[in-house]
Amino acid sequence: MVGWHQYLGKGRRTDGKTDSMNGAYLGPRYSNYKIKAYFNKNGVTYLK
């Protein structure tokens, strides 16, 4: 897609009613508790 948009300068056509990333898979959902537990276990410094 980067080639299509950036290198070839092609636009993205949408009709404003469909698409809108509704079909995108963004990955699993993690709770704040799970994220904090992972950070603590792996010594990650973070701010909440």
C-alpha positions in Angstrom: 0.0 0.0 0.0 2.9 2.4 0.7 4.0 2.0 -2.9 0.5 2.7 -4.2 0.0 5.9 -2.1 3.5 7.4 -1.7 5.5 6.2 -4.7 2.8 6.3 -7.3 0.8 9.2 -5.8 -2.5 7.3 -6.0 -5.3 8.3 -3.8 -7.7 6.2 -1.7 -11.3 6.2 -2.7 -14.0 5.9 -0.2 -17.7 6.6 -0.3 -17.9 7.9 3.3 -20.4 5.2 4.2 -18.3 2.0 4.1 -14.8 1.0 4.9 -13.5 3.4 7.6 -11.2 0.6 8.8 -14.1 -1.4 10.0 -12.7 -4.5 8.4 -9.2 -4.0 9.9 -7.8 -6.4 12.4 -5.8 -4.4 14.9 -4.8 -7.3 17.1 -5.9 -8.6 20.5 -7.2 -6.4 23.3 -5.2 -6.2 26.6 -6.5 -4.9 29.9 -4.5 -2.2 31.8 -3.8 -4.8 34.4 -2.2 -7.2 31.9 -0.1 -4.4 30.4 1.1 -3.2 33.8 1.9 -6.8 34.8 4.0 -7.3 31.7 5.8 -4.0 32.2 6.6 -4.9 35.8 7.7 -8.4 35.0 10.1 -7.1 32.2 11.4 -4.1 34.1 9.9 -1.6 31.7 9.8 2.0 32.9 6.4 3.7 32.2 4.1 6.5 33.2 0.4 6.2 33.7 
